[in-house]
Structures are given as structure tokens and as C-alpha cells.
């Protein structure tokens, strides 16, 4: 099964995450199929950048987002609706 989840990068106590698509059986730091964006929780407000077209493509293909990624996608889509 394909999953959309976070991959942790950054130094100790300075997390930075990439939003990635990968096989759910692989480890968190394993090989990815595609990078959809990033999430930087240390910025104020937290910075989230996602390619929503590609995310929607993977969701249509049956990819399952993690709980955290799902909430991030909702925040991004709500923010896009407000700017329209």
C-alpha cells in the first residue's frame, strides 16, 4: 500500500519535515516515490508548502495519508479557499 507521510530532516531539536509518497512497508527514512512538499514547524506561523495537484493525484490512486499529513492537507486547502 502507498502512504503519504512525513520524513524527518533537520538537526537535533530543529525538526524539518518533507511530505512524501512511499510504500507503507518501508522505514520512515527509506526511499521515496515522490516529494510533495514540506512542513517547517519552527517558523511562526508554521510553514506548509504542498503541491496539491500531485497530492490529489496520489489520493485518487489510493494512497493513504497519515493523520498528521491529513490535517496539514486540510489546513493548506482551507488556506487556499480563503485566498480565492
LOLOTOR-371554 format. One record per residue (C-alpha): residue in three letters; x, y, z. Coordinates in pm, whole numbers, plus 32768, in hexadecimal, padded with zeros to 4 digits. Layout:
REM residues N
ALAXYZ...
END
This chain:
REM residues 84
UNK800080008000UNK807781607FB2UNK807D826280CAUNK80A383DA80DAUNK8167842F8211UNK8274850982AAUNK83EA84CD828EUNK84B4857683A0UNK85E186468344UNK86A0875383FFUNK878A87598524UNK874C86EA8687UNK863187BB8720UNK8601887085D3UNK850A87968515UNK84B387CB83A9UNK83CD86DB82F1UNK8394867E8187UNK823E8606811AUNK828684CF804DUNK81E283AB7F9AUNK827582547FDEUNK822480E88014UNK818D80C68170UNK82647F9581BEUNK83A9805A819CUNK8450810782C4UNK8414827C82FDUNK856882DC826FUNK855081E7814DUNK853E82287FD9UNK8423830A7F66UNK834E83027E2AUNK830E84797E22UNK833B85B17EF8UNK81F8867A7F0CUNK826B87997FE8UNK82ED87F3813EUNK82838858829DUNK83578939837CUNK82C1894384DDUNK83C98A348564UNK83548B5D8492UNK824F8C458526UNK814C8BF284A5UNK81B78A928439UNK820C8A8A82C7UNK815B898581F2UNK81938964807BUNK80E8884C7FB9UNK80B088087E48UNK7F3887CB7E6BUNK7F0F874D7D05UNK800A86347D3CUNK7F7D85EC7E97UNK7E2185C97E00UNK7EAE84E57CF1UNK7F4383FB7DF5UNK7E0684007EC7UNK7D3F83A27D8FUNK7E3382817D56UNK7DE081FB7EB1UNK7EFD82867F82UNK7EA8829D80F5UNK7F1B83DB81A9UNK7F9283C8830FUNK7EC284838412UNK7FBC85A18421UNK7FD585C282A7UNK7E5B85BB828AUNK7E3B86DF837DUNK7F4E879F82C4UNK7E9B87698177UNK7D5887ED820FUNK7E0B8924828FUNK7EA389678139UNK7D5A89338081UNK7CA28A17817AUNK7DAC8B21814CUNK7D8B8B0A7FCFUNK7C118B2F7FE8UNK7C378C6C80B7UNK7D1D8D0D7FB6UNK7C328CBF7E92
END
